[in-house]
């Protein structure tokens, strides 16, 4: 019952905020129309905008029952409902953000000049007022506004479609050779494949997971490590994961820790399903493997939002830890790296950040907003001989948009420089 109350609260907040965002974008749209089209065209395009919003909202809303009913698994439903609805959501939010910036800059400019702009207040009264208020060379100004507004409408849609189509399932394989001078000889060349943030759900179907797991198997891993968020947010997303994860094969097994989204779906159900299929779920626990006469200890901690503070959870996992052997920590969030270093853990594997999903490089200069929110946002971090790798995830959350390519990571341990 508590879970349903939380979801009702979440959806109430989501639709309230999203409704306001749509109202703001639509208001800006009709103000633009008032300036660039005739009276007849104004009412026609305003009606078309309302019809579009109504239809797009139906697609967006359908994603929620489709999760519980399993409709999202069908490719046709994915193509006609899931992705268009998600792209609509992303485009509207992006347009809202852009309008806030544009209107903020415009307001600041008018404030500095002490000028409110001719016709600005009148434009909301209707198309005739907006058009008649244009000063001077009205036709040229109208053409400029029409072109600029059309670009403003098209850019968010084009961006979200392009970001979805180009990288959403363009999986990259990142290969790392991590050097540890004191690595036990029997572990030299040991190969780990890390996955993170699978998010079984509307943007990750059973067939897509099977394709990913087969790609993992092609890397011939000695061990597979999955650092949380196996599912997106509902127990109904567990069966697809349950059926497909049996495809994963590794000589020394598949290990994982839970993420925050696994708790949204029900941590107990996720853990139970995984364990039934042979996945070793390390929940503030550890397991020591004996490989070629050497010890490799795998530790796993539960997600921070669902359990006790970092120190208590990692203390539970490291209690009476053997003094020798190589140590690997699986943590959904990268924040535990500092705690791991204090406990002489050699390698920490994490995920959670998705690399922000949105990020890019311009002339070699990286622009990844996720760095504003996480000390360890993506990629490899080394402090002394202790290392952290933050996987950007293989799945998506929120909207089907990625500029940061989804990844699986192939890590080879080495004692040779």
Buried (B, 14 or more C-beta within 10 A) or exposed (E): EEEEEEBEEEEEEEBEEBEEBBEBBBEBBBBBBBBBBEEEEBBEBBEEBEEEBEEBBEBBBBBBEBBEEBBBBBEEBBEEBBBBBBBBBBBBBBBBEBBEEEEEEEEEEEEEEEEEEEBBEBBEEBBEBBBEBBEEEEEEBBEEBBEEBEEBBEBBBEBBBEBBBEBBBEBEEBEBEBBBEEBBEBBBBBBBBBBBBBBBBBBBBBEBBBBBBEBBBEBEBBBBBBBBBBBBBBBBBBBBBBBBBBBBBBEBBBBBBBBBBBBBBBBEBBBBBBEEBEBBBBBBBBEEBEBEEBBBBBBBBBBBEBBBEBEEBBBBBBEEBEEEBBBBBBBBBBBBBBBBBEBEBBBBBBBBBBBBBBBEEEEEEEEBEBBEEBEBBBBBBEEEBBBBBBBBBBBBBBBBBBBBBBBBBBBBBBBEE
